[in-house]
Amino acid sequence: MILRKLAIMSLFSTIMGLFGCTAQSSKFVTVDVEEFAKVIADSAVVRLDVRTPQEYAEGHIEGAINIDVLSDGFADEASKLPTDRTIALYCRSGNRSKKAAAILADKGYKVIELATGYKGWTRAGK
């Protein structure tokens, strides 16, 4: 009986943890290509590419700076970004950028993330 209660409590804790992660994602905004294009038209917005340097070198959105979200130094490098400006970020397909967006939003940045990443950007002819 005790083991069953412990298993139920463990399952409950896991589920609550998943909901906690979901709640964090509400700290940033995810937009489509057209909305992202409107956002980055503002020269005050920081364009951030969170892919690897190799991916960045193969092509990127004009004016974007590159900080690889998978690198050990991402949080330190990203903390050098201006806190008074919106950060518009993207990755290849929209997966890594959500991780980067959550990190930056937790640090107090206003973040807008491109849902479909650079692949979606290029497919849209941008």
Secondary structure as GFF3:
##gff-version 3
##sequence-region A 1 126
A	DSSP	alpha_helix	2	25	.	.	.	ID=ss1
A	DSSP	beta_strand	29	31	.	.	.	ID=ss2
A	DSSP	alpha_helix	33	40	.	.	.	ID=ss3
A	DSSP	beta_strand	46	49	.	.	.	ID=ss4
A	DSSP	alpha_helix	53	57	.	.	.	ID=ss5
A	DSSP	beta_strand	65	66	.	.	.	ID=ss6
A	DSSP	alpha_helix	74	78	.	.	.	ID=ss7
A	DSSP	beta_strand	87	90	.	.	.	ID=ss8
A	DSSP	alpha_helix	96	106	.	.	.	ID=ss9
A	DSSP	beta_strand	111	114	.	.	.	ID=ss10
A	DSSP	alpha_helix	117	123	.	.	.	ID=ss11
###
